[in-house]
């Protein structure tokens, strides 16, 4: 049986008490935050999921599809690491497009010098993953009649991480009337916190999601014009599952007049007893995920044993326990 030091437990409990004090939630807090949202001229709507018949009519013969990517790495220390990437764009009818890539920092060169900086590697990882997802998405909508394309993550990050591939996909989507929707699991913006209505709460809350934790009722969506700062995009926050933490989605401004209709569609695609993410995106995530076991198998099968030991293996991996 595991024995845990009592002093260790006391310190963990102290941290728990600190968090409880900082984020204590009461009905007064809930009411006050709802009032502040009203002052901010937030539009809060209870969303009824679209019916199957209405969805079929809206699709006009087109497909519902999703895009997700996965990245994993060997267990060494950078730059002695290989990064593996996969991306999958897939329609609910089965049509799909998948691609992949590999990045080994030790083989990366800038001029005559090897690039080993952590910031460069992080930026490179983000770029490669976003680029693969965008390319997979482009191939799918180019070859098949897709009406709604859900992407895993906010659209604005694609514009930042892989601008050229993003512009190419955006142009194609607008030409072919494909509705692009970026679905975000984690809301790490600080836009609401910085508005005049919420002035003074900056120390109590880190992100917008902290303020709205448990504030939205299940089935509600909220749009706040004042915080729409991402040029060319509009964002809506929603709570469609049991999880009290909100999720969000963003759309192209050119297509944003359909944002409430999209909310109804997303509500229909999201399990009510789940975490608030459309089921099809979770399905794609499971299908494309690069597990530790898969990465290890790829290295064992396709890399020379000597190179594995010299560059990729840590001594701790040989511990007898």
C-alpha positions in Angstrom: 0.0 0.0 0.0 1.3 3.5 -0.9 2.4 5.5 2.1 2.2 9.3 1.7 4.0 11.8 3.8 1.6 13.7 6.0 3.3 17.0 5.5 2.8 16.5 1.8 -0.9 15.9 2.3 -1.2 19.1 4.4 0.4 21.2 1.7 -2.0 19.7 -1.0 -4.9 20.5 1.3 -3.7 24.1 1.7 -3.6 24.6 -2.0 -7.1 23.2 -2.3 -8.3 25.6 0.4 -6.6 28.5 -1.4 -8.4 27.7 -4.7 -11.7 27.2 -2.8 -11.3 30.7 -1.3 -10.4 32.3 -4.6 -13.1 30.8 -6.7 -15.9 30.4 -4.2 -19.2 30.5 -6.0 -22.6 31.5 -4.6 -26.0 32.3 -6.0 -25.1 36.0 -5.5 -22.1 35.7 -7.7 -24.2 33.9 -10.4 -26.8 36.6 -10.3 -24.2 39.4 -10.3 -22.4 38.0 -13.3 -25.6 37.6 -15.2 -26.4 41.2 -14.5 -23.0 42.3 -15.6 -23.5 40.4 -18.9 -26.7 42.3 -19.4 -24.9 45.6 -18.9 -22.4 44.4 -21.5 -25.3 44.0 -23.9 -24.7 40.3 -24.2 -27.2 38.3 -26.2 -28.0 35.1 -24.4 -30.3 32.6 -26.1 -31.7 29.3 -25.1 -30.9 27.1 -28.1 -33.2 24.3 -29.3 -31.4 21.6 -31.3 -32.3 21.6 -35.0 -34.6 18.7 -36.1 -33.4 16.0 -38.4 -35.8 17.3 -41.1 -34.6 20.9 -40.8 -31.0 19.8 -40.9 -31.5 17.8 -44.1 -33.1 20.9 -45.7 -30.3 23.2 -44.5 -27.6 20.8 -45.8 -29.2 20.9 -49.3 -27.5 17.6 -50.2 -24.2 18.6 -48.6 -22.2 16.8 -45.9 -21.4 17.4 -42.3 -17.6 16.9 -41.7 -14.9 17.5 -39.1 -11.2 18.0 -39.0 -8.7 17.2 -36.3 -5.0 16.6 -35.9 -2.7 14.8 -33.5 0.9 15.3 -32.5 3.1 13.1 -30.3 6.8 12.7 -29.7 9.5 10.3 -28.6 10.5 10.4 -24.9 13.9 12.0 -25.3 14.9 15.6 -24.5 14.8 18.3 -27.2 16.4 18.4 -29.7 16.8 14.6 -29.4 13.1 14.1 -30.2 11.1 13.0 -33.2 7.7 14.6 -33.5 4.9 12.7 -35.4 1.9 14.5 -36.9 -1.4 13.2 -38.4 -4.5 15.0 -39.6 -7.9 13.7 -40.7 -10.8 15.4 -42.4 -13.8 13.2 -42.5 -17.5 13.5 -43.3 -20.2 11.7 -41.3 -21.0 9.7 -44.5 -17.4 8.2 -44.5 -15.6 10.3 -47.1 -12.2 11.3 -45.7 -8.7 12.6 -46.4 -5.7 12.0 -44.2 -2.1 13.2 -44.2 0.9 13.1 -41.9 4.4 14.4 -41.3 7.5 13.9 -39.2 9.8 16.6 -37.7 13.3 15.9 -36.2 14.9 19.2 -34.8 18.4 17.8 -35.2 18.0 17.7 -38.9 16.6 21.2 -39.1 19.1 23.8 -40.3 19.1 27.5 -40.5 22.1 28.7 -42.6 24.9 26.5 -41.4 23.7 26.2 -37.8 21.3 23.6 -36.3 18.2 25.1 -34.9 17.7 23.8 -31.3 15.8 26.7 -29.7 12.7 25.6 -27.8 10.7 28.5 -29.1 11.5 27.7 -32.7 10.5 24.0 -32.2 7.2 25.0 -30.5 6.4 27.3 -33.4 7.4 24.7 -35.9 5.1 22.1 -34.3 2.1 24.4 -34.3 2.7 25.3 -37.9 3.0 21.7 -39.1 -0.1 20.5 -37.3 -2.2 23.4 -38.4 -0.9 23.1 -42.0 -1.8 19.4 -42.1 -5.3 20.0 -40.8 -5.9 22.8 -43.3 -4.6 20.7 -46.2 -6.7 17.7 -45.2 -9.8 20.0 -44.9 -9.1 21.6 -48.3 -8.8 18.2 -50.0 -12.1 17.0 -48.5 -14.1 20.0 -49.6 -12.4 20.1 -53.0 -13.4 16.5 -53.7 -16.8 16.3 -51.9 -19.8 18.5 -51.4 -19.4 19.5 -47.8 -21.8 22.0 -46.3 -20.6 22.2 -42.7 -16.9 21.8 -41.8 -16.2 21.7 -38.0 -12.5 22.3 -37.1 -11.0 21.3 -33.8 -9.9 24.6 -32.3 -10.6 28.3 -32.9 -10.2 29.4 -36.5 -8.0 32.3 -35.5 -5.2 30.0 -34.5 -5.0 28.6 -38.0 -4.6 32.1 -39.4 -1.7 32.6 -37.0 0.0 29.2 -37.3 -0.3 28.5 -41.0 -1.5 31.7 -42.8 -1.0 30.6 -46.4 -2.8 27.3 -45.9 -5.6 29.1 -44.0 -6.2 31.7 -46.7 -6.3 29.0 -49.3 -9.0 27.1 -47.3 -10.9 30.2 -46.5 -11.1 31.2 -50.1 -12.2 27.8 -51.2 -14.9 27.6 -48.5 -16.4 31.0 -49.4 -16.4 30.1 -53.1 -18.1 26.7 -52.5 -20.4 27.9 -49.7 -18.9 25.7 -47.1 -19.6 26.9 -43.6 -16.4 26.9 -41.5 -16.8 26.5 -37.7 -13.9 26.3 -35.3 -14.9 24.5 -32.1 -12.9 25.3 -29.0 -12.7 23.1 -25.9 -10.5 25.6 -24.0 -11.4 29.3 -23.8 -8.2 31.1 -22.8 -9.3 34.6 -23.9 -9.3 37.6 -21.5 -11.6 39.8 -23.4 -14.6 39.8 -21.1 -12.5 40.4 -18.0 -11.1 43.6 -19.6 -14.5 45.1 -20.3 -15.8 48.0 -18.2 -18.7 45.9 -16.8 -16.3 43.4 -15.3 -13.7 46.0 -14.1 -12.2 45.0 -10.7 -12.5 41.2 -11.3 -9.1 40.8 -13.0 -7.5 39.5 -9.8 -10.2 37.0 -9.1 -10.4 35.5 -12.6 -7.7 34.5 -15.1 -9.7 33.8 -18.2 -13.2 34.5 -19.5 -14.1 30.9 -19.0 -13.4 31.3 -15.2 -15.9 34.1 -15.0 -18.6 32.1 -16.9 -18.0 28.7 -15.2 -21.5 27.5 -14.3 -23.1 30.8 -15.3 -24.6 29.6 -18.5 -27.5 27.2 -18.2 -27.4 24.0 -20.2 -28.5 24.8 -23.8 -27.6 28.5 -23.6 -25.4 30.4 -26.1 -24.0 33.9 -25.6 -22.7 36.5 -28.0 -21.1 39.7 -26.9 -20.5 42.3 -29.6 -18.1 44.3 -27.4 -15.4 41.6 -27.3 -15.3 40.7 -30.9 -11.7 41.6 -31.5 -10.6 38.9 -33.9 -10.5 40.6 -37.3 -12.6 38.7 -39.8 -14.2 36.3 -37.3 -17.1 36.2 -34.8 -17.2 34.1 -31.7 -20.1 32.6 -29.7 -19.8 30.8 -26.3 -22.1 27.9 -25.5 -22.9 25.2 -23.0 -24.6 22.3 -24.6 -23.5 19.5 -22.3 -23.7 18.8 -18.6 -20.2 20.1 -18.0 -20.5 23.6 -16.4 -17.5 24.8 -18.3 -18.4 26.6 -21.5 -17.0 25.8 -24.9 -17.0 28.1 -27.9 -17.1 28.3 -31.7 -16.1 31.0 -34.2 -17.0 31.6 -37.8 -16.0 33.8 -40.7 -17.6 37.2 -40.7 -18.8 36.5 -44.2 -20.8 33.6 -42.8 -21.6 34.8 -39.3 -25.2 35.8 -40.1 -25.9 32.1 -39.7 -24.3 31.8 -36.2 -27.6 31.1 -34.4 -28.6 28.4 -37.0 -25.1 26.9 -36.5 -25.7 26.9 -32.7 -28.9 24.8 -33.3 -26.9 22.4 -35.5 -24.1 22.1 -33.0 -26.6 21.5 -30.2 -28.1 18.6 -32.2 -24.6 17.1 -32.8 -23.6 17.4 -29.1 -24.6 14.7 -26.5 -26.6 16.4 -23.8 -25.0 14.3 -21.1 -21.4 14.9 -22.4 -18.7 17.5 -22.1 -20.2 19.9 -24.7 -18.2 18.9 -27.8 -19.9 17.6 -31.1 -19.7 13.9 -31.1 -18.3 13.7 -34.6 -15.2 15.7 -33.6 -14.6 13.3 -30.7 -14.9 10.4 -33.2 -12.3 11.9 -35.5 -10.0 12.6 -32.5 -10.1 8.9 -31.5 -9.4 7.8 -35.0 -6.5 10.0 -35.7 -4.8 10.1 -32.2 -1.1 9.2 -32.1 -0.8 7.2 -28.9 2.4 6.6 -27.0 2.2 3.0 -28.0 2.0 3.8 -31.7 4.9 6.2 -31.6 7.0 3.6 -29.8 6.1 1.0 -32.3 7.0 3.2 -35.3 10.4 4.0 -33.8 11.1 0.4 -32.9 10.2 -0.8 -36.4 11.6 1.9 -38.7 14.6 3.4 -36.8 18.0 1.8 -36.5 18.6 0.4 -33.1 21.9 2.3 -32.7 20.3 5.6 -33.6 17.5 4.9 -31.1 20.0 4.3 -28.3 22.3 7.3 -29.3 19.6 9.9 -29.9 16.2 8.9 -28.7 16.4 6.8 -25.6 16.8 8.1 -22.0 18.7 6.0 -19.5 15.6 6.1 -17.2 13.8 4.0 -19.8 16.1 1.1 -18.8 15.2 1.2 -15.2 14.1 -2.2 -13.9 10.8 -0.8 -12.4 
